[in-house]
Amino acid sequence: MFKGKKYKASAAMIDRAKAYDPSEAINLVCETSKAKFDETIELHIRLGVDSRHADQQVRGAVVLPNGTGKTVRTLVFAKGDNAKAAQDAGADYVGDTDLVEKIQKENWFEFDVVIATPDMMGTIGRLGKVLGPKGLMPNPKAGTVTMDVAKAVTEAKAGKIEYRLDKTNIIHCPIGKASFGSEKLQENFETLMGAVIKARPAAAKGQYIKSCVVASTMGPGIKVNAAKLG
């Protein structure tokens, strides 16, 4: 794989064998973000659980104190007063069967978060095959199946992110943009890590956080000392 000059220069600043303290790692990721655009900073956490077992799933959502730096487009499935509440809260799209058909017939996906009231889940259930693989299906654990759609829209716009294990037991989440600076990124990092640690399943045995890497969109990964994370 071809690596450009900027990537090589960034990689030269990092000791690959070292696991950095969280604050050091965040400072380094800011220093090594050299792209011409505002790079997203991501956190990759490998957990000592087996996601194939239902009692070892780790999933939830958390509002990052400084947001993600991304404009979030919200789609809400609701009727009547709930639909009006969603619109008043600033939802980008609000509807019910009309939006289900638009997604099915037009392959329309111009949204980032899907929120639904519980009574709408039967209607949007048939979208499971298209929303599920994209991680967009509303879920009670993530707070996206709720009667309080206004709160869900406000939180999504404020920087609420969902964390969940992939098939290799790793959580991948954005914690902001390089332009945030190390202090704001550190606050977001600590908030996300705190939520993941709190979500430790009772069935998880041994070391819970196996490894942790922070990286910018175009930059190399920087290892974080997992022993300091809990």
C-alpha positions as CSV (number, residue, x, y, z in Angstrom):
1,M,0.0,0.0,0.0
2,F,1.3,3.4,-1.0
3,K,2.1,5.8,1.8
4,G,2.6,9.5,1.0
5,K,5.2,11.9,2.4
6,K,2.9,13.3,5.0
7,Y,1.9,9.9,6.3
8,K,5.6,8.9,6.5
9,A,6.5,12.1,8.3
10,S,3.7,11.5,10.8
11,A,4.6,7.9,11.3
12,A,8.2,8.9,12.1
13,M,6.9,10.9,15.1
14,I,5.4,7.8,16.7
15,D,7.1,5.0,18.5
16,R,5.1,2.0,17.3
17,A,6.3,-0.2,20.2
18,K,5.1,2.3,22.8
19,A,1.7,2.5,24.4
20,Y,1.2,6.2,25.2
21,D,-0.7,7.7,28.1
22,P,-4.1,9.0,26.9
23,S,-3.1,12.7,27.0
24,E,0.1,12.0,25.1
25,A,-1.7,10.0,22.5
26,I,-4.3,12.7,22.0
27,N,-1.5,15.4,21.6
28,L,0.3,13.2,19.1
29,V,-2.8,12.5,17.0
30,C,-3.3,16.3,16.7
31,E,0.3,16.8,15.7
32,T,0.2,14.1,13.1
33,S,-3.1,15.2,11.5
34,K,-1.5,16.9,8.4
35,A,-4.2,16.5,5.7
36,K,-5.6,19.6,3.9
37,F,-9.1,18.9,5.3
38,D,-10.2,18.8,9.0
39,E,-9.6,15.1,9.8
40,T,-11.9,13.1,12.0
41,I,-10.2,11.6,15.1
42,E,-11.3,8.0,15.7
43,L,-11.0,5.7,18.7
44,H,-10.7,1.9,18.2
45,I,-11.2,-0.2,21.3
46,R,-10.6,-4.0,21.3
47,L,-12.5,-5.7,24.2
48,G,-11.9,-9.0,25.9
49,V,-15.4,-10.2,25.3
50,D,-17.0,-12.6,22.7
51,S,-19.7,-10.7,20.8
52,R,-21.2,-14.0,19.6
53,H,-22.7,-14.5,23.0
54,A,-25.7,-12.4,23.9
55,D,-24.6,-11.8,27.5
56,Q,-21.3,-10.3,26.3
57,Q,-22.7,-7.7,24.0
58,V,-21.4,-4.1,24.5
59,R,-23.7,-1.5,23.0
60,G,-25.0,1.9,24.0
61,A,-24.9,5.6,23.3
62,V,-23.3,8.6,24.8
63,V,-23.4,12.4,24.2
64,L,-19.9,13.7,23.7
65,P,-19.4,17.0,25.6
66,N,-17.9,18.7,22.6
67,G,-19.9,16.9,19.9
68,T,-18.3,15.2,16.8
69,G,-17.8,18.2,14.6
70,K,-20.2,16.7,12.1
71,T,-23.6,18.0,11.0
72,V,-26.0,15.2,11.9
73,R,-29.1,14.7,9.7
74,T,-32.0,13.1,11.7
75,L,-34.9,11.1,10.3
76,V,-37.8,10.5,12.7
77,F,-40.6,8.0,12.2
78,A,-43.6,9.3,14.2
79,K,-47.2,10.3,13.9
80,G,-49.4,13.1,15.3
81,D,-48.1,15.1,18.3
82,N,-44.9,13.1,18.3
83,A,-44.2,14.1,14.6
84,K,-44.8,17.7,15.5
85,A,-42.5,17.5,18.5
86,A,-39.8,16.0,16.3
87,Q,-40.2,18.9,13.8
88,D,-40.1,21.5,16.5
89,A,-36.9,20.0,17.8
90,G,-35.2,20.4,14.4
91,A,-35.5,16.9,12.9
92,D,-34.5,17.0,9.2
93,Y,-37.1,14.5,8.0
94,V,-40.3,13.4,9.8
95,G,-42.8,10.9,8.5
96,D,-44.1,7.3,8.6
97,T,-45.1,4.9,5.7
98,D,-44.2,7.6,3.1
99,L,-40.6,7.6,4.2
100,V,-40.5,3.8,4.5
101,E,-41.5,3.7,0.8
102,K,-39.0,6.4,-0.2
103,I,-36.2,4.4,1.3
104,Q,-37.4,1.1,-0.3
105,K,-38.2,2.5,-3.8
106,E,-35.6,5.2,-4.2
107,N,-32.7,3.7,-2.1
108,W,-32.7,7.0,-0.3
109,F,-30.2,7.3,2.6
110,E,-29.6,11.1,3.1
111,F,-29.7,10.8,6.9
112,D,-27.2,9.9,9.6
113,V,-29.5,8.9,12.6
114,V,-32.9,7.2,12.6
115,I,-35.3,7.8,15.5
116,A,-38.7,6.1,16.0
117,T,-41.5,6.0,18.5
118,P,-42.2,2.4,19.7
119,D,-45.5,2.2,17.8
120,M,-43.7,2.8,14.5
121,M,-41.3,-0.2,14.9
122,G,-43.8,-2.6,13.2
123,T,-44.0,-0.3,10.2
124,I,-40.3,0.2,9.8
125,G,-39.5,-3.4,10.6
126,R,-39.4,-4.3,6.9
127,L,-36.5,-1.8,6.6
128,G,-34.3,-4.0,8.9
129,K,-32.4,-5.6,6.0
130,V,-31.3,-2.2,4.6
131,L,-31.0,-0.1,7.8
132,G,-29.4,-2.9,9.9
133,P,-26.2,-3.4,7.9
134,K,-25.6,0.4,7.9
135,G,-26.1,0.6,11.7
136,L,-29.1,2.8,11.2
137,M,-31.9,0.7,12.7
138,P,-33.5,2.4,15.7
139,N,-32.6,0.6,19.0
140,P,-33.9,1.1,22.5
141,K,-30.4,0.7,24.0
142,A,-29.1,3.5,21.9
143,G,-32.1,5.7,22.9
144,T,-33.4,5.9,19.3
145,V,-36.6,4.0,20.0
146,T,-38.4,6.4,22.4
147,M,-41.5,8.4,23.0
148,D,-39.4,11.5,23.7
149,V,-38.4,12.1,20.1
150,A,-37.6,15.8,20.8
151,K,-34.9,14.8,23.3
152,A,-33.5,12.1,21.0
153,V,-33.3,14.7,18.1
154,T,-31.6,17.3,20.3
155,E,-29.1,14.8,21.7
156,A,-28.3,13.4,18.1
157,K,-27.7,17.0,16.9
158,A,-25.5,17.7,20.0
159,G,-23.1,14.9,19.3
160,K,-24.6,11.7,20.6
161,I,-22.8,8.7,19.2
162,E,-23.6,5.0,19.4
163,Y,-21.0,2.5,20.2
164,R,-21.2,-1.2,19.5
165,L,-18.9,-4.2,18.9
166,D,-18.1,-5.4,15.4
167,K,-17.6,-9.1,14.6
168,T,-14.0,-8.9,15.8
169,N,-14.9,-7.4,19.2
170,I,-13.7,-3.9,18.4
171,I,-15.6,-0.7,18.9
172,H,-14.9,2.1,16.3
173,C,-16.1,5.6,17.2
174,P,-15.3,9.2,16.2
175,I,-14.4,11.5,19.1
176,G,-14.2,14.8,17.1
177,K,-12.2,16.7,14.6
178,A,-8.5,17.5,14.6
179,S,-9.4,21.2,14.8
180,F,-11.0,20.6,18.2
181,G,-7.5,20.6,19.8
182,S,-6.2,18.2,22.4
183,E,-8.2,19.5,25.4
184,K,-11.7,19.0,23.8
185,L,-10.7,15.7,22.2
186,Q,-9.4,14.5,25.6
187,E,-12.8,15.3,27.2
188,N,-14.6,13.4,24.5
189,F,-12.2,10.5,24.8
190,E,-12.7,10.2,28.5
191,T,-16.5,10.4,28.1
192,L,-16.6,7.6,25.6
193,M,-14.1,5.4,27.5
194,G,-16.1,5.9,30.7
195,A,-19.3,4.8,29.0
196,V,-17.6,1.7,27.5
197,I,-16.0,0.7,30.8
198,K,-19.4,1.2,32.6
199,A,-21.0,-1.0,30.0
200,R,-18.8,-4.0,30.9
201,P,-20.9,-7.2,30.8
202,A,-21.1,-9.2,34.0
203,A,-20.1,-12.3,31.9
204,A,-16.8,-10.7,30.7
205,K,-13.8,-12.5,32.2
206,G,-10.2,-11.3,32.5
207,Q,-8.9,-8.2,30.9
208,Y,-11.8,-6.1,29.6
209,I,-9.9,-3.5,27.5
210,K,-7.4,-5.5,25.4
211,S,-6.1,-2.6,23.4
212,C,-6.9,1.0,22.4
213,V,-5.8,2.9,19.3
214,V,-6.5,6.6,18.4
215,A,-6.0,7.7,14.8
216,S,-6.9,10.5,12.4
217,T,-8.6,9.9,9.0
218,M,-5.3,9.9,7.1
219,G,-2.8,9.4,9.9
220,P,-1.2,6.3,11.5
221,G,-2.6,4.6,14.6
222,I,-1.3,5.6,18.0
223,K,-1.5,3.0,20.8
224,V,-3.0,4.1,24.1
225,N,-1.9,2.4,27.4
226,A,-4.9,0.1,28.1
227,A,-3.7,-0.5,31.7
228,K,-4.5,3.2,32.4
229,L,-8.0,2.9,31.1
230,G,-9.6,0.4,33.5
